[in-house]
Amino acid sequence: MDIKSKLWIEVEGEPVFGRGRRFLLQAIDQYGSINQAAKEISISYRKAWSYIKAMEERLGIKLVERQAGGKNGGGAVLTKDAREFLKKYEQMEEGIREIIDEKFRRIFYR
């Protein structure tokens, strides 16, 4: 038997960041492309871009720097703030998981 949990961040009751948006940012970091990242996590480019805009507005930080296409193609990179935010979010996820796992063991496996 296992226990699972989800963690997400809201601002003024609106979801801002969670597992899916973490996957989006990590895919942008991996592929250097919003379009490729969207394909990787099975969402449209338009939806990916709307997520990025919403996250940036609600968090008040720039997450993705875009470079328009052209002769050498476009691209996207995570900002320093995005990398720091991802690191903090991952630390929160791990901390929550540790607390939940310990509580689960105490309650179900005394």
LUMDONU-565611 format. One record per atom (N, C-alpha, C): residue number from 1; residue in three letters; atom name; x, y, z. Coordinates in nm, 4 decimals. Layout:
// LUMDONU-565611
ATOM    k    r   a        c1        c2        c3
ATOM  NUM  ALA  CA         X         Y         Z
...
This chain:
// LUMDONU-565611
ATOM    k    r   a        c1        c2        c3
ATOM    1  MET   N    0.0850   -0.1171    0.0000
ATOM    1  MET  CA    0.0000    0.0000    0.0000
ATOM    1  MET   C    0.0897    0.1237    0.0000
ATOM    2  ASP   N    0.0545    0.2201   -0.0851
ATOM    2  ASP  CA    0.1277    0.3461   -0.0948
ATOM    2  ASP   C    0.0314    0.4620   -0.0796
ATOM    3  ILE   N    0.0870    0.5777   -0.0481
ATOM    3  ILE  CA    0.0075    0.6996   -0.0418
ATOM    3  ILE   C    0.0651    0.7993   -0.1411
ATOM    4  LYS   N   -0.0213    0.8737   -0.2062
ATOM    4  LYS  CA    0.0198    0.9757   -0.3029
ATOM    4  LYS   C   -0.0399    1.1093   -0.2613
ATOM    5  SER   N    0.0283    1.2159   -0.2974
ATOM    5  SER  CA   -0.0230    1.3496   -0.2687
ATOM    5  SER   C    0.0131    1.4426   -0.3834
ATOM    6  LYS   N   -0.0566    1.5541   -0.3907
ATOM    6  LYS  CA   -0.0287    1.6558   -0.4919
ATOM    6  LYS   C   -0.0077    1.7884   -0.4220
ATOM    7  LEU   N    0.0808    1.8671   -0.4764
ATOM    7  LEU  CA    0.1109    1.9989   -0.4226
ATOM    7  LEU   C    0.0964    2.0990   -0.5356
ATOM    8  TRP   N    0.0248    2.2068   -0.5116
ATOM    8  TRP  CA    0.0197    2.3147   -0.6090
ATOM    8  TRP   C    0.0154    2.4454   -0.5347
ATOM    9  ILE   N    0.0505    2.5508   -0.6051
ATOM    9  ILE  CA    0.0541    2.6847   -0.5467
ATOM    9  ILE   C   -0.0570    2.7668   -0.6104
ATOM   10  GLU   N   -0.1296    2.8401   -0.5267
ATOM   10  GLU  CA   -0.2354    2.9293   -0.5739
ATOM   10  GLU   C   -0.2030    3.0715   -0.5326
ATOM   11  VAL   N   -0.2471    3.1665   -0.6130
ATOM   11  VAL  CA   -0.2398    3.3077   -0.5788
ATOM   11  VAL   C   -0.3816    3.3623   -0.5926
ATOM   12  GLU   N   -0.4335    3.4151   -0.4839
ATOM   12  GLU  CA   -0.5697    3.4677   -0.4800
ATOM   12  GLU   C   -0.6710    3.3664   -0.5326
ATOM   13  GLY   N   -0.6537    3.2412   -0.4914
ATOM   13  GLY  CA   -0.7471    3.1355   -0.5272
ATOM   13  GLY   C   -0.7309    3.0788   -0.6677
ATOM   14  GLU   N   -0.6368    3.1303   -0.7448
ATOM   14  GLU  CA   -0.6124    3.0820   -0.8812
ATOM   14  GLU   C   -0.4878    2.9948   -0.8832
ATOM   15  PRO   N   -0.4961    2.8771   -0.9475
ATOM   15  PRO  CA   -0.3774    2.7917   -0.9542
ATOM   15  PRO   C   -0.2663    2.8584   -1.0353
ATOM   16  VAL   N   -0.1464    2.8500   -0.9818
ATOM   16  VAL  CA   -0.0318    2.9135   -1.0460
ATOM   16  VAL   C    0.0714    2.8097   -1.0874
ATOM   17  PHE   N    0.0942    2.7134   -1.0006
ATOM   17  PHE  CA    0.2034    2.6211   -1.0272
ATOM   17  PHE   C    0.1761    2.4881   -0.9610
ATOM   18  GLY   N    0.2044    2.3827   -1.0359
ATOM   18  GLY  CA    0.1897    2.2470   -0.9861
ATOM   18  GLY   C    0.2735    2.1541   -1.0710
ATOM   19  ARG   N    0.2462    2.0280   -1.0596
ATOM   19  ARG  CA    0.3260    1.9257   -1.1268
ATOM   19  ARG   C    0.3303    1.9438   -1.2799
ATOM   20  GLY   N    0.2155    1.9682   -1.3418
ATOM   20  GLY  CA    0.2105    1.9838   -1.4871
ATOM   20  GLY   C    0.2898    2.1030   -1.5359
ATOM   21  ARG   N    0.2805    2.2116   -1.4650
ATOM   21  ARG  CA    0.3546    2.3321   -1.5059
ATOM   21  ARG   C    0.5036    2.3166   -1.4763
ATOM   22  ARG   N    0.5338    2.2378   -1.3742
ATOM   22  ARG  CA    0.6758    2.2053   -1.3489
ATOM   22  ARG   C    0.7305    2.1261   -1.4674
ATOM   23  PHE   N    0.6525    2.0264   -1.5141
ATOM   23  PHE  CA    0.6953    1.9474   -1.6299
ATOM   23  PHE   C    0.7158    2.0361   -1.7519
ATOM   24  LEU   N    0.6284    2.1352   -1.7710
ATOM   24  LEU  CA    0.6416    2.2269   -1.8844
ATOM   24  LEU   C    0.7735    2.3028   -1.8768
ATOM   25  LEU   N    0.8025    2.3626   -1.7628
ATOM   25  LEU  CA    0.9278    2.4382   -1.7494
ATOM   25  LEU   C    1.0497    2.3479   -1.7652
ATOM   26  GLN   N    1.0433    2.2280   -1.7091
ATOM   26  GLN  CA    1.1568    2.1361   -1.7237
ATOM   26  GLN   C    1.1764    2.0959   -1.8695
ATOM   27  ALA   N    1.0668    2.0782   -1.9435
ATOM   27  ALA  CA    1.0775    2.0421   -2.0853
ATOM   27  ALA   C    1.1324    2.1591   -2.1669
ATOM   28  ILE   N    1.0928    2.2820   -2.1328
ATOM   28  ILE  CA    1.1494    2.3991   -2.2007
ATOM   28  ILE   C    1.2993    2.4037   -2.1759
ATOM   29  ASP   N    1.3396    2.3773   -2.0539
ATOM   29  ASP  CA    1.4818    2.3759   -2.0187
ATOM   29  ASP   C    1.5551    2.2678   -2.0978
ATOM   30  GLN   N    1.4951    2.1530   -2.1109
ATOM   30  GLN  CA    1.5582    2.0410   -2.1809
ATOM   30  GLN   C    1.5676    2.0647   -2.3315
ATOM   31  TYR   N    1.4599    2.1129   -2.3920
ATOM   31  TYR  CA    1.4545    2.1242   -2.5380
ATOM   31  TYR   C    1.4878    2.2626   -2.5921
ATOM   32  GLY   N    1.4867    2.3648   -2.5069
ATOM   32  GLY  CA    1.5149    2.4994   -2.5542
ATOM   32  GLY   C    1.4067    2.5528   -2.6464
ATOM   33  SER   N    1.2846    2.4998   -2.6314
ATOM   33  SER  CA    1.1756    2.5354   -2.7205
ATOM   33  SER   C    1.0417    2.5165   -2.6496
ATOM   34  ILE   N    0.9591    2.6200   -2.6551
ATOM   34  ILE  CA    0.8246    2.6081   -2.5973
ATOM   34  ILE   C    0.7429    2.5093   -2.6798
ATOM   35  ASN   N    0.7545    2.5175   -2.8106
ATOM   35  ASN  CA    0.6795    2.4284   -2.8988
ATOM   35  ASN   C    0.7145    2.2820   -2.8730
ATOM   36  GLN   N    0.8428    2.2513   -2.8669
ATOM   36  GLN  CA    0.8853    2.1134   -2.8428
ATOM   36  GLN   C    0.8453    2.0675   -2.7033
ATOM   37  ALA   N    0.8564    2.1564   -2.6059
ATOM   37  ALA  CA    0.8160    2.1231   -2.4689
ATOM   37  ALA   C    0.6670    2.0909   -2.4635
ATOM   38  ALA   N    0.5870    2.1706   -2.5330
ATOM   38  ALA  CA    0.4420    2.1471   -2.5357
ATOM   38  ALA   C    0.4119    2.0100   -2.5953
ATOM   39  LYS   N    0.4778    1.9771   -2.7052
ATOM   39  LYS  CA    0.4583    1.8458   -2.7668
ATOM   39  LYS   C    0.4966    1.7342   -2.6709
ATOM   40  GLU   N    0.6060    1.7535   -2.5999
ATOM   40  GLU  CA    0.6568    1.6522   -2.5076
ATOM   40  GLU   C    0.5564    1.6210   -2.3965
ATOM   41  ILE   N    0.4854    1.7230   -2.3491
ATOM   41  ILE  CA    0.3909    1.6990   -2.2396
ATOM   41  ILE   C    0.2464    1.6926   -2.2903
ATOM   42  SER   N    0.2313    1.6841   -2.4212
ATOM   42  SER  CA    0.1001    1.6627   -2.4861
ATOM   42  SER   C   -0.0014    1.7748   -2.4630
ATOM   43  ILE   N    0.0454    1.8988   -2.4789
ATOM   43  ILE  CA   -0.0465    2.0127   -2.4790
ATOM   43  ILE   C   -0.0149    2.0972   -2.6015
ATOM   44  SER   N   -0.1056    2.1866   -2.6368
ATOM   44  SER  CA   -0.0824    2.2733   -2.7516
ATOM   44  SER   C    0.0173    2.3834   -2.7155
ATOM   45  TYR   N    0.0798    2.4388   -2.8176
ATOM   45  TYR  CA    0.1695    2.5526   -2.7968
ATOM   45  TYR   C    0.0923    2.6666   -2.7307
ATOM   46  ARG   N   -0.0289    2.6903   -2.7797
ATOM   46  ARG  CA   -0.1119    2.7985   -2.7262
ATOM   46  ARG   C   -0.1377    2.7809   -2.5766
ATOM   47  LYS   N   -0.1692    2.6577   -2.5353
ATOM   47  LYS  CA   -0.1939    2.6307   -2.3928
ATOM   47  LYS   C   -0.0644    2.6498   -2.3127
ATOM   48  ALA   N    0.0477    2.6017   -2.3666
ATOM   48  ALA  CA    0.1763    2.6191   -2.2979
ATOM   48  ALA   C    0.2057    2.7670   -2.2779
ATOM   49  TRP   N    0.1856    2.8458   -2.3819
ATOM   49  TRP  CA    0.2142    2.9885   -2.3735
ATOM   49  TRP   C    0.1205    3.0554   -2.2734
ATOM   50  SER   N   -0.0077    3.0125   -2.2691
ATOM   50  SER  CA   -0.1008    3.0716   -2.1725
ATOM   50  SER   C   -0.0596    3.0360   -2.0296
ATOM   51  TYR   N   -0.0109    2.9148   -2.0089
ATOM   51  TYR  CA    0.0390    2.8766   -1.8763
ATOM   51  TYR   C    0.1569    2.9636   -1.8352
ATOM   52  ILE   N    0.2491    2.9842   -1.9275
ATOM   52  ILE  CA    0.3685    3.0646   -1.8972
ATOM   52  ILE   C    0.3279    3.2068   -1.8602
ATOM   53  LYS   N    0.2412    3.2673   -1.9420
ATOM   53  LYS  CA    0.1964    3.4040   -1.9151
ATOM   53  LYS   C    0.1265    3.4133   -1.7799
ATOM   54  ALA   N    0.0384    3.3182   -1.7498
ATOM   54  ALA  CA   -0.0342    3.3196   -1.6223
ATOM   54  ALA   C    0.0623    3.3043   -1.5047
ATOM   55  MET   N    0.1567    3.2113   -1.5171
ATOM   55  MET  CA    0.2534    3.1916   -1.4083
ATOM   55  MET   C    0.3339    3.3188   -1.3854
ATOM   56  GLU   N    0.3831    3.3798   -1.4928
ATOM   56  GLU  CA    0.4642    3.5005   -1.4793
ATOM   56  GLU   C    0.3842    3.6145   -1.4172
ATOM   57  GLU   N    0.2605    3.6310   -1.4608
ATOM   57  GLU  CA    0.1768    3.7382   -1.4055
ATOM   57  GLU   C    0.1483    3.7157   -1.2576
ATOM   58  ARG   N    0.1081    3.5959   -1.2216
ATOM   58  ARG  CA    0.0675    3.5688   -1.0837
ATOM   58  ARG   C    0.1855    3.5596   -0.9881
ATOM   59  LEU   N    0.2997    3.5102   -1.0376
ATOM   59  LEU  CA    0.4181    3.5009   -0.9515
ATOM   59  LEU   C    0.4961    3.6316   -0.9483
ATOM   60  GLY   N    0.4763    3.7139   -1.0502
ATOM   60  GLY  CA    0.5468    3.8414   -1.0563
ATOM   60  GLY   C    0.6924    3.8287   -1.0946
ATOM   61  ILE   N    0.7276    3.7205   -1.1643
ATOM   61  ILE  CA    0.8656    3.7021   -1.2111
ATOM   61  ILE   C    0.8648    3.6526   -1.3558
ATOM   62  LYS   N    0.9705    3.6847   -1.4270
ATOM   62  LYS  CA    0.9885    3.6360   -1.5639
ATOM   62  LYS   C    1.0452    3.4953   -1.5544
ATOM   63  LEU   N    0.9799    3.4002   -1.6229
ATOM   63  LEU  CA    1.0231    3.2607   -1.6168
ATOM   63  LEU   C    1.0951    3.2146   -1.7432
ATOM   64  VAL   N    1.0516    3.2659   -1.8586
ATOM   64  VAL  CA    1.1037    3.2180   -1.9865
ATOM   64  VAL   C    1.1455    3.3360   -2.0735
ATOM   65  GLU   N    1.2664    3.3265   -2.1266
ATOM   65  GLU  CA    1.3150    3.4237   -2.2255
ATOM   65  GLU   C    1.2994    3.3590   -2.3617
ATOM   66  ARG   N    1.2273    3.4273   -2.4520
ATOM   66  ARG  CA    1.2064    3.3730   -2.5857
ATOM   66  ARG   C    1.2927    3.4473   -2.6861
ATOM   67  GLN   N    1.3349    3.3730   -2.7887
ATOM   67  GLN  CA    1.4068    3.4311   -2.9009
ATOM   67  GLN   C    1.3251    3.3988   -3.0243
ATOM   68  ALA   N    1.2860    3.5015   -3.0980
ATOM   68  ALA  CA    1.2027    3.4809   -3.2162
ATOM   68  ALA   C    1.2767    3.3967   -3.3196
ATOM   69  GLY   N    1.1997    3.3245   -3.4001
ATOM   69  GLY  CA    1.2568    3.2429   -3.5074
ATOM   69  GLY   C    1.3246    3.3293   -3.6115
ATOM   70  GLY   N    1.3832    3.2658   -3.7048
ATOM   70  GLY  CA    1.4547    3.3376   -3.8100
ATOM   70  GLY   C    1.5506    3.2418   -3.8773
ATOM   71  LYS   N    1.6544    3.2964   -3.9303
ATOM   71  LYS  CA    1.7526    3.2151   -4.0022
ATOM   71  LYS   C    1.8049    3.0986   -3.9186
ATOM   72  ASN   N    1.8362    3.1265   -3.7939
ATOM   72  ASN  CA    1.8902    3.0229   -3.7053
ATOM   72  ASN   C    1.7846    2.9609   -3.6146
ATOM   73  GLY   N    1.6601    2.9927   -3.6394
ATOM   73  GLY  CA    1.5521    2.9369   -3.5572
ATOM   73  GLY   C    1.5378    3.0118   -3.4267
ATOM   74  GLY   N    1.4254    2.9916   -3.3626
ATOM   74  GLY  CA    1.3993    3.0572   -3.2352
ATOM   74  GLY   C    1.4390    2.9678   -3.1203
ATOM   75  GLY   N    1.3931    3.0029   -3.0052
ATOM   75  GLY  CA    1.4233    2.9207   -2.8891
ATOM   75  GLY   C    1.3687    2.9841   -2.7637
ATOM   76  ALA   N    1.3869    2.9144   -2.6563
ATOM   76  ALA  CA    1.3411    2.9625   -2.5259
ATOM   76  ALA   C    1.4332    2.9060   -2.4190
ATOM   77  VAL   N    1.4623    2.9884   -2.3202
ATOM   77  VAL  CA    1.5435    2.9433   -2.2069
ATOM   77  VAL   C    1.4785    2.9898   -2.0777
ATOM   78  LEU   N    1.5000    2.9122   -1.9732
ATOM   78  LEU  CA    1.4499    2.9519   -1.8421
ATOM   78  LEU   C    1.5374    3.0629   -1.7857
ATOM   79  THR   N    1.4745    3.1536   -1.7148
ATOM   79  THR  CA    1.5494    3.2597   -1.6484
ATOM   79  THR   C    1.6106    3.2054   -1.5189
ATOM   80  LYS   N    1.6990    3.2841   -1.4634
ATOM   80  LYS  CA    1.7579    3.2487   -1.3332
ATOM   80  LYS   C    1.6472    3.2368   -1.2283
ATOM   81  ASP   N    1.5510    3.3287   -1.2328
ATOM   81  ASP  CA    1.4391    3.3245   -1.1380
ATOM   81  ASP   C    1.3591    3.1949   -1.1532
ATOM   82  ALA   N    1.3396    3.1504   -1.2776
ATOM   82  ALA  CA    1.2651    3.0257   -1.3016
ATOM   82  ALA   C    1.3404    2.9075   -1.2421
ATOM   83  ARG   N    1.4707    2.9041   -1.2604
ATOM   83  ARG  CA    1.5508    2.7934   -1.2071
ATOM   83  ARG   C    1.5456    2.7910   -1.0540
ATOM   84  GLU   N    1.5534    2.9089   -0.9932
ATOM   84  GLU  CA    1.5453    2.9178   -0.8471
ATOM   84  GLU   C    1.4076    2.8748   -0.7981
ATOM   85  PHE   N    1.3025    2.9182   -0.8681
ATOM   85  PHE  CA    1.1670    2.8813   -0.8309
ATOM   85  PHE   C    1.1477    2.7303   -0.8403
ATOM   86  LEU   N    1.1941    2.6698   -0.9503
ATOM   86  LEU  CA    1.1834    2.5245   -0.9671
ATOM   86  LEU   C    1.2545    2.4506   -0.8548
ATOM   87  LYS   N    1.3727    2.4980   -0.8195
ATOM   87  LYS  CA    1.4500    2.4341   -0.7130
ATOM   87  LYS   C    1.3737    2.4400   -0.5803
ATOM   88  LYS   N    1.3170    2.5560   -0.5494
ATOM   88  LYS  CA    1.2408    2.5705   -0.4246
ATOM   88  LYS   C    1.1161    2.4826   -0.4260
ATOM   89  TYR   N    1.0484    2.4783   -0.5414
ATOM   89  TYR  CA    0.9278    2.3959   -0.5520
ATOM   89  TYR   C    0.9619    2.2485   -0.5319
ATOM   90  GLU   N    1.0708    2.2036   -0.5930
ATOM   90  GLU  CA    1.1132    2.0641   -0.5772
ATOM   90  GLU   C    1.1498    2.0333   -0.4330
ATOM   91  GLN   N    1.2109    2.1289   -0.3632
ATOM   91  GLN  CA    1.2415    2.1105   -0.2212
ATOM   91  GLN   C    1.1123    2.0996   -0.1395
ATOM   92  MET   N    1.0130    2.1814   -0.1737
ATOM   92  MET  CA    0.8833    2.1725   -0.1058
ATOM   92  MET   C    0.8190    2.0369   -0.1307
ATOM   93  GLU   N    0.8190    1.9922   -0.2554
ATOM   93  GLU  CA    0.7602    1.8622   -0.2884
ATOM   93  GLU   C    0.8260    1.7508   -0.2086
ATOM   94  GLU   N    0.9570    1.7526   -0.2039
ATOM   94  GLU  CA    1.0301    1.6484   -0.1310
ATOM   94  GLU   C    0.9980    1.6550    0.0176
ATOM   95  GLY   N    0.9937    1.7759    0.0739
ATOM   95  GLY  CA    0.9618    1.7916    0.2151
ATOM   95  GLY   C    0.8212    1.7427    0.2481
ATOM   96  ILE   N    0.7261    1.7771    0.1647
ATOM   96  ILE  CA    0.5874    1.7321    0.1845
ATOM   96  ILE   C    0.5804    1.5801    0.1751
ATOM   97  ARG   N    0.6486    1.5232    0.0761
ATOM   97  ARG  CA    0.6500    1.3773    0.0578
ATOM   97  ARG   C    0.7079    1.3075    0.1810
ATOM   98  GLU   N    0.8147    1.3617    0.2369
ATOM   98  GLU  CA    0.8753    1.3031    0.3565
ATOM   98  GLU   C    0.7776    1.3062    0.4743
ATOM   99  ILE   N    0.7107    1.4189    0.4930
ATOM   99  ILE  CA    0.6148    1.4326    0.6032
ATOM   99  ILE   C    0.4988    1.3352    0.5853
ATOM  100  ILE   N    0.4450    1.3292    0.4652
ATOM  100  ILE  CA    0.3309    1.2406    0.4381
ATOM  100  ILE   C    0.3696    1.0944    0.4534
ATOM  101  ASP   N    0.4866    1.0574    0.4016
ATOM  101  ASP  CA    0.5320    0.9184    0.4137
ATOM  101  ASP   C    0.5475    0.8782    0.5599
ATOM  102  GLU   N    0.6061    0.9659    0.6401
ATOM  102  GLU  CA    0.6254    0.9366    0.7823
ATOM  102  GLU   C    0.4912    0.9243    0.8537
ATOM  103  LYS   N    0.4017    1.0166    0.8277
ATOM  103  LYS  CA    0.2685    1.0122    0.8893
ATOM  103  LYS   C    0.1947    0.8853    0.8469
ATOM  104  PHE   N    0.2033    0.8483    0.7214
ATOM  104  PHE  CA    0.1398    0.7273    0.6695
ATOM  104  PHE   C    0.1922    0.6036    0.7421
ATOM  105  ARG   N    0.3247    0.5956    0.7577
ATOM  105  ARG  CA    0.3847    0.4800    0.8282
ATOM  105  ARG   C    0.3368    0.4745    0.9724
ATOM  106  ARG   N    0.3321    0.5892    1.0395
ATOM  106  ARG  CA    0.2878    0.5903    1.1800
ATOM  106  ARG   C    0.1430    0.5487    1.1955
ATOM  107  ILE   N    0.0597    0.5896    1.1038
ATOM  107  ILE  CA   -0.0841    0.5596    1.1157
ATOM  107  ILE   C   -0.1158    0.4170    1.0707
ATOM  108  PHE   N   -0.0604    0.3730    0.9603
ATOM  108  PHE  CA   -0.0986    0.2458    0.9025
ATOM  108  PHE   C   -0.0095    0.1281    0.9411
ATOM  109  TYR   N    0.1114    0.1567    0.9896
ATOM  109  TYR  CA    0.2048    0.0475    1.0216
ATOM  109  TYR   C    0.2594    0.0601    1.1627
ATOM  110  ARG   N    0.1732    0.0823    1.2581
ATOM  110  ARG  CA    0.2177    0.0966    1.3984
ATOM  110  ARG   C    0.2835   -0.0267    1.4505
